[in-house]
């Protein structure tokens, strides 16, 4: 009964706050995503699986029922076209008799449900970004509090053993203890979400117009995110966080004081990782491990699937996470550890080519590279999206992680459009900065 009531409340609250302004609705949905794992583990009912989905549907209703904005319909035409195509092909496959309808419906969720969030990302404005950064900081600190409690007390009081927590209990760190999931479905999801919050947090912290108390919260939020990556002890996300730290360090927007704070914070994180045995899974990375992982995921699995299932195995039949109560209904179940191989299995060669085309479009679409006040964070987000597309070759979950995939789609949309305003540096003796409105699609040149 509790699970049912919460699941009913989720879309209502997301719709209510989403109608107020976009960031509020997004934070409600993301908050439900933060608690999804621990909620589902402790309220093991069919309803608990729909907590995040219901909240996201409520947000979609609040944003898309009234129709697209003029900005969505004009400047974002190419991006919109790609999103509609990537959503339309799985909808067409839903009518194909490869899998049972319920399995195909779950597969449909895994292939297109998060995609409308790309369009939401194009609507993010300065006010939304500031509130999102503040919300991420608070949520990250709460997640860290749960993570620290699990580190010292163990995961048993928070995640009862059962069919939904098998991954958590089977994931061990370097010292033989459990990797920390905080409130998420598993440790990898925890670390991945923490990494995805870093670009907006860093971008907000780099703003000159923010009050000091907010900047302190942003620093705490980034610290909580980096500590969460260490607690989760996932090698891939440690690498991603390290790359983002390097990109942030090269930002030209930071003053001397902020650079010192950033350097001290990174040094403290590195020192902690080097002096705690449980956080040292990164030491297991070597050339042989990487070669074996890539060879198994990219070469053998992909080529075998391409030959055996050129038209796919149907939505839900290629690796999309299927609830345990539907697992027996999957026809010819195949599991691969490669996101593009999974797309090939479920959407066929056509679906794979469409996704590869979208990746190429995103890489060469540079409309978001305008040097406004949010440029440091947006640049981090762009590189993170590219890295996430790349890591799809050695893992799955790019389109199904809760709420990681939602954050990924938001960053894709945010970095694919030209900002409405730009803070432009006018060369001169005093290098004074002025903030000028920039019409959509326009470019300013000062000589």
C-alpha positions, -999 to +999 in steps of 0.1 A: +000+000+000+028+024+008+045+017-025+013+023-044+007+056-026+042+069-033+040+058-069+007+077-073+022+108-056+053+108-078+037+120-111+014+144-093+043+162-076+064+162-107+036+177-127+028+203-101+063+216-097+070+212-134+042+236-142+059+262-119+092+261-137+114+234-154+141+231-128+117+224-100+100+196-119+134+181-129+146+182-093+115+164-081+120+136-107+157+134-100+151+132-063+128+102-069+156+087-090+180+092-061+158+071-038+146+046-064+171+019-056+166+019-018+128+023-021+125-006-045+147-028-023+126-021+008+092-021-008+094-051-030+062-049-050+053-044-087+043-008-080+078+002-068+093-004-102+072+025-116+083+052-091+107+070-114+088+063-145+056+078-131+075+109-119+091+114-154+057+110-171+043+137-148+072+160-158+067+152-195+030+161-192+038+194-175+063+204-202+049+190-235+011+192-232+012+229-239+032+224-271+067+234-281+082+268-276+092+289-307+128+282-298+122+245-298+106+246-332+132+268-350+167+267-337+166+231-325+151+217-357+179+193-365+182+181-329+144+176-328+145+156-360+170+132-345+151+128-313+119+121-332+136+095-354+153+078-325+119+075-308+099+066-338+119+035-348+114+017-315+077+026-316+075+009-350+093-021-336+067-024-308+043-037-335+067-065-346+061-100-331+096-106-319+087-106-282+056-106-261+038-073-258+048-067-221+084-075-228+084-052-258+068-025-237+097-027-212+121-027-241+104+004-255+111+021-222+148+011-224+151+025-259+132+057-260+116+067-226+144+090-216+149+107-250+124+135-246+147+148-218+170+159-246+144+184-256+141+195-219+178+201-219+175+226-247+151+246-225+174+251-196+181+287-188+203+305-163+177+303-136+171+266-142+208+258-141+214+276-109+186+258-091+196+225-106+232+230-093+218+239-058+195+209-058+223+185-070+245+197-041+218+190-015+210+156-030+247+146-033+252+155+004+222+133+014+235+105-008+270+108+008+254+106+043+238+073+034+270+061+018+291+069+049+265+051+070+267+020+048+305+022+048+306+018+086+275-002+093+273-023+062+247-024+035+224-050+052+204-024+073+196-005+041+193-031+014+177-065+025+190-095+006+167-105-022+163-108-060+165-070-064+198-066-045+219-094-059+241-070-078+248-050-047+258-080-026+280-094-054+299-062-059+331-061-038+358-036-034+396-041-032+394-051+005+366-076+001+338-053+014+307-043-005+309-015-029+287+013-016+254+020-035+241+048-012+204+051-021+208+038-057+202+005-073+239-004-073+273+012-068+279+018-105+247+039-107+257+059-076+291+068-090+277+075-125+251+099-112+277+117-091+299+122-122+270+136-142+263+162-116+298+176-117+295+198-149+266+219-136+281+221-101+314+233-114+298+257-139+277+272-111+307+275-088+326+293-116+299+320-118+310+354-105+275+366-097+266+339-072+265+347-035+291+332-012+268+308+006+257+292-027+293+288-038+301+270-005+272+247-011+284+240-047+319+231-033+303+208-008+282+192-035+312+186-057+331+172-028+302+148-020+301+137-056+339+129-057+337+111-024+307+092-037+328+080-066+354+067-042+329+050-020+313+032-050+348+021-061+339+017-097+370+020-119+353+035-150+337+064-130+370+071-112+386+075-147+357+098-159+359+119-127+396+123-132+392+134-168+366+160-157+389+172-130+416+178-156+392+196-179+380+218-150+415+226-140+423+240-175+393+263-173+402+300-179+373+313-158+387+305-124+404+332-103+435+325-082+415+318-050+392+293-067+422+276-084+437+271-049+405+257-035+401+234-065+437+222-063+435+215-025+402+197-029+415+174-057+447+168-037+426+157-007+405+134-028+437+118-043+453+114-009+422+097+004+421+073-025+458+064-020+454+057+017+423+037+018+425+001+006+388-002-002+390+027-027+419+013-047+402-008-074+418+016-099+450-002-093+435-033-110+436-014-143+463-026-166+468-032-203+458-068-201+425-061-182+416-034-207+424-055-237+404-084-225+374-063-216+374-045-249+380-076-269+351-095-252+326-066-254+335-051-288+348-078-310+334-112-302+299-103-289+292-076-315+302-097-345+283-127-333+252-107-328+256-089-362+256-122-380+230-140-359+205-111-354+208-086-382+172-076-377+174-077-340+158-099-314+130-075-305+126-048-279+135-063-245+153-093-260+188-079-260+198-068-226+173-042-214+167-047-177+136-068-174+117-071-141+120-105-125+083-112-129+086-108-167+120-126-172+104-159-181+085-143-210+116-132-229+120-152-262+156-163-269+171-141-241+206-128-250+228-108-227+257-086-240+279-061-222+280-035-249+254-008-253+257-006-291+255-044-293+223-042-272+208-016-295+217-039-325+200-068-307+168-049-299+165-024-328+184-042-355+210-027-380+186+002-388+184+013-351+222+010-346+229+031-377+204+057-365+222+060-331+256+061-347+243+089-370+231+108-339+265+104-322+282+119-352+257+147-354+263+156-317+301+155-321+301+179-350+273+201-337+292+230-320+263+254-314+268+252-276+304+263-277+296+300-270+319+315-243+292+328-219+293+326-181+283+289-182+309+279-207+332+260-183+304+238-171+289+233-205+323+223-219+327+197-192+293+184-200+301+181-237+332+161-231+314+139-206+287+131-231+314+121-256+330+099-230+297+083-221+290+075-257+325+059-258+321+038-227+289+023-242+313+000-260+322-018-228+290-016-208+252-012-208+228+012-192+234+043-212+197+046-219+182+029-188+202+041-157+180+057-130+184+087-129+218+087-147+203+084-182+180+114-175+210+135-165+228+123-196+200+133-219+197+167-202+234+174-208+230+163-245+203+189-250+220+216-230+252+213-250+235+211-284+220+246-286+232+281-286+227+299-252+203+328-252+228+352-236+266+353-237+290+370-214+315+383-239+350+396-231+358+428-249+395+431-255+409+464-241+433+478-216+412+468-185+398+435-200+364+445-186+336+420-189+301+429-201+270+409-204+252+414-237+221+396-250+228+375-281+200+366-305+196+330-312+220+319-339+239+352-339+277+356-335+294+386-319+329+397-332+349+424-315+380+438-333 
